[in-house]
């Protein structure tokens, strides 16, 4: 529940950045520049997330997982509600995008501390041999949050109409967050502390500066975890940000002669994305189960190879697509996304010992967001304009090579006893 609420907050911003913020928070006159500026604010959260990982990871390893999860939820929720109350560019000028960026950074810091704690509460309490399955539950926060965020935007747009939604209705999903935060706080205040953390605390294994220990003694594991997670981020943000903009952009050719869009109505794509989110959730759970059965390395190696093939096939499956083929493309992408995302809540914590596990797993997860999410969000449109969808697909496949190399250099962690790591 906690991760679903956090990801809901995070994704309503992404939906609004694509659909609304370019006209509400940036100067009018050049639609392309306004859209690029709006999308660039997405990257701010990715840059802030490692700082959230370091901050909340420090306290999560020293004070416990439960208290830190409460603080991360409040940070995210208050930032999200503040965005829903912001005046627009027409009202306060340049202060509008400045304040938008500040609260987007707040969202990034909150999510940076969220994931590691949620993953550890699940996996550190899991029975031996079922960490992938238990870890897939906090991972379900991503597809549930994606479905809820886009579902609310879909309903608001259908209820109020596109014009009213762009003008003021976009605030409704942000303000609804205050209710969800209240629910999340109730759940988390009644949460049990991680069993593995309590045992480490009783044994006196806590360290004074967990983040420093991660960089000083576990740098290789941090690098491996970051690269293993990178392809997951690239795929997800290509599917949700790039494909969304590409789908709703008018059918036109770039100066280099490449197709810039499909001309599909925004609400049509939102409906397609809702179906994709359901597929994403199903295969997130299945990915966790199969990683328990086959092992982390073997399962993720197979999935990463499939993602590379998916990227190389992109110009043949996406260019010129109508809503039916686009739905099939999105569903296949989210099958692969769930299959790679599901096991991450088990694998990344398994790379680090208990006393620095919150910091190490969180940093790996969120450093990967800078490499794998902020960059493609900004450059995929330019790659497509210059080199077409084949260039975008090659970019995805190239990141798969980094992940495959990291997997090859990482030990199998399925059978590790977390109490002894």
N, C-alpha and C positions, 0 to 999 in steps of 0.2 A: 504493500500500500504506500509506503513511504517513497520508494523509488518511482512509482507510477505518478504520484503527485509532483515530485521534483521534475520528472521528465515532461509531464504535462506543462508545467510552467516554462520549461526550457523550449518546448516545441511550439507553443503558441507564439513565442517571439519569432521563431523561424518562419511560421506560416504568415505572420503579419509583415515580416520583412520582405517577403516575396509579393504579397498581395496588397499591402496598405502603406507601409512606412515610407516608401519612395515618394508618395504624394502628400503625406501628412507632416513629415519631419525634415524635408529637404526642399531647397528652392525649386520652383517649377520653371520649365523652359526647355530642358533637355532630359527627356524620359530615360535615355540610356545611362546618362551620368547619374541621375537620381537613383535608378535601380542598382547601379554598381555601388554607389555610396551606401544604400540601404543594405545590400548584401555584405558589404565590408564590415558593418557593425556586428555581423554574426561572428566574425573572426575575433573580435575583442574578448568574447567569452572563452574561446579556446586558449587565448594567450593568458587569461586570468586563471584558468582551471588548475595549472600546476601550482600556482601560489595558494589556491584553496587546498590543494592536496598537501602542500608542505605545512600550512597552518593547522588544518584539521587533523592531518596525519600525526603531527607532533602531539596534540592533545589526545588523539585517539589511542596512541601507543602508550601514553603516560597515565591518562585518567580513565580510559575505557571507551568501548565502542558506543555504548548507549548515550552518554551525555553529549558526545560529539555529533551523533546523528540528530539529536534535537536541535543543536545549534546550527547545523547545516540546513535543516529544513526551514528554520526561521529566517536565515539569511536569504535563501532562495525566495521564500514566500513574500517577504516584505519588499524585496526588489521587484518582484513581478507585479504586485498591487500598485507600487509606485509608478511603474510604466503605464498602467491603465489610467492613472490620474494626470499624466503629463499634458501640459498645454502643447499645441502644435506650432509649427514654424510660422504660420500666419499670425499667431498670437504673441509669441515672444522671440521670434527670429532665431538667431544662431544658438541661443540657450536651449532650444528644443532638442537639436541633435546632440549637444553636449550632455544634457541631462539623460537623454536616452542612452548614450554610451556609458555613462557612470553606472546606471542601474543594470545595463547589460553586463558590465564587469561584475556587479554584485551577483547576478545570476551565475556567472562562470565560477566565482569563488565558492558559492553555495554548492553547485554540482561537483566541483572539484573535491569537496570534502564528503560528499554524499556517497558516491559509488563504493569507495573502499570499505567504509563502515558497514554498509548494507551487505556487501559480498562476504565480509568476514563474519558477521553475525550468522549468516546462513551456513557458510562452509565450515566454520570452526565449531558449529554445533551439529554437523552432519555425521552420520555413522560412517565408518570406514567403508570405502568402495562406492559411496553414494554422493560424494561431494559435487560431482558434475550435475547431478539431478537436483540436489538442494540448492546449488549455486544458480541454477537456471531460474529460480523464483524471483530473486531481486532483478535478474536480467529481464524478466517479463515487464518490469516497469517501463522499459523503453517502448515496446510495441503498444502497451496499454496507454501510455502517455501520448504516443503518436496518434493512436486512434481517437482518444478523447479530445486532444487539441484540434485535430482536423475535423472531427465530428462536430464540435462546438462551432467552429468557423463555418462549416457547411450549413448547420441549422440556422445560425444567425443570418447568414447570407440569404438562405431560402425564406426566412421569416420576414426580414426587413427589406430585402432587395439589395442588390450590389451597391447602389449609390449610397444608401443609408449605412450599410456595413462599412464602406470606406470612410464615410464622413464621421461616424461616431460609434457604430455598432461594434467595431473591433475592440472597444474597451471592455465589453461584457466578459469575454473569456479571461481577461486579465483580472478583473475585479472578482470573478467567481473563485479565484484562487484562494481568497481569504477563508472561504468555507472549507476548502480541501485542506488547507494548512491546519485548521482547527481539528479536523478528523485525524490528520497525520500526527499531530502533537499528542492527541489522546492515545493513539496506538504506541507511539515511541516512548512515552512516559511510563507505560506499563510493560515495556520490553525487558526481557531478561538479558543480563550481560553475557557475553560470549564465555563459554566454559573454558576454552583453551586460554583466553586472556586471563581469567581468574587463576588458573593453575600457574601461568607464568608469573603473575603478580605475587602469588604466595611463595613461589620459589625464588623471588628476588631477582628476576631476570630483566626487569625494566631498565632502559638506558636513559641517560640524561638528555641527549640530543638525537632522537631517532633519525631525523632527516640527514644529519651529518654522517651517521653510521651507514645509512643506505648508500650515500655517495662515496664514502671512504672505503667500505668493506664489501659492498654488494653492487658496485658499479656495472659489472658485466651482466648480472641478472637484470638490472634496471634497463640496460640497453637491449637485452634480448626481449624482455617483456614489452618494451616500447615498440620494437620492430614487429613483434608477433601481432600486436594490436593495430598496427598502422593500416593494413589492408582492410580491416573491418571498418575503420573510420572512412577511408576513401570510398568504399562501396556504399556505405550508408548515405553520405552526403552527396554523392553523385545521384543516388536514387531519389532523395528527398528534395534537394535544392536544385541541382543542375537539371535533372529530368523534368522537374516541375516548371522551371523557367523556360526550358526548351519546348515543352509541350504547349504552354499557353502563349508563347511568342508567335507573332504572325509568320506565315509562310513567306520567306524571303531568302535571298542569297547574299552572302557576305562579299566583300571585295575580292576575296580569293575564290569565290564561286561555290561556297559550301552552304548548305541549308541551315538557317538560323532558328527555325521553329516549326511547329506542327499546326498552330492555329486552333488548338483545342480549348474550349471554354474552361475558365478556371475552376468552376464548380464541378465540371465533368472530371477533371483530374483529381480534385479533392475526393470525389467518390471512388475513383480508382485507387487512390492512396489509402482510403479506409479499408478496402479489400486487401491491399498489400500489407497493412498493419496486422490484420488477422492472420494472414499467412506467416508473417514475421513471428508472431507470438507462438504459433503452433510449432514452428521449426526451431525456435529458441529452446523450447522444452526438449524437443527431440534431439537437438544438438548436445545438450547436457547429458542425456541418457547414453547416447552413442559414444561420447567422450569417456564415459565411465566404462563402457564395454570394450571399446577398441583401444583406449589409451589416448591421451591428449595429442601427442605428436602425430600419430598415425591419422587420426580423424581430421585434425586441422590441416595436415599436409594435403590430404585428399580434397578437402573443401577449398583450400587456397588454389590448387591447380584448377578446380572447376571455376573459380572466380576469374582466374586469368583467361580461361577459354570464353567465359561470358563477356569479358571486356573486349577480346579480339573479335567476337561476333557482333559487337554493338552496331557497327555501320550497316549490317545486313538485317538487324532485328528492330532497330529504332527509327532509322531514317524513313520518313514518309509514312510512319505508322498512323493508322486510324485508331479510334478508341478501343476496338477489340484487340488488335495486336499489341497496342500499348499496355492494356491490362495484363496480357500474357507476359510481356517483357517485365513489367513491374513485379508480377507474382514470382517469376523465376529469380529476379534479383533479390527479393525478400526471402525466398527459400534459402538462398546462399547466405544472406545476411544473418538469418536466424541460426543457421548451422555453424557459422563461425563465431557469432556473438554469445550463444548459449554457454559454451565451455569456459569463457574468459573469466567468469567469477570464481571458477575453481583453479584454473591454471595460474593466473597472475599471483594470487596469494600464496600458492604453493612454491613460488620461486624465492620466498623470503622467510626468515625465522620469525617467530611470534612477536618478539620484542620490537621489531621494525616492520611488521607485516602491513599494518595500516598505511604507513608512510610509503613503503616500497611499492605495494600494489597500486595505490592511488596515483603515485607519481608516474609509474609506467603507463597506466591507463590514460592519464591526462596529458603527459608529454606526447603520447601518440596522437592526441587530438590536434596538436599544433602541426605535426608533420602530415597527418592523414586527413584532417577535416578543414582547417582554416585555409590551407592552400588550394585544394580542389574547389572549394566554395567560391573562391575569387577567380581562379584561372581557368576553370573548365569551359566557361563561355568563350574566353579568348582563344583557348586551344581549338574549340570547335570552329570558331570564325576563321582561324588561320589554316587548320589542318583537317577539319571535319570530325565526324564521330570516330573515325579510325584513330585520330590523335588522342581523343579522350579515352578510348579503349586501350590504347597502348600505355597511356599514363597509368591506368588501373593495373594492367598486366605488369608494368615495371615495379610497382609497389608490391605486387605478389611475390616477385623475386626476392625482395628484401625480407619479407615474412618467411618465405621458404628457407632462406639462409639462416635466419634466426632459429627457426624450428629445428633445423638440422644440427645446430650447435647447442641445443638445449636438451637436458636429460629428461627422461620420462618421469612424471611426477604423480601419476595416478595412485600409486601404492604407498606414498609417503605418509608417515604418521605425523600430523601437524603438532602433536604434543611434544615431539622430539626435535622439531626443526627450529 
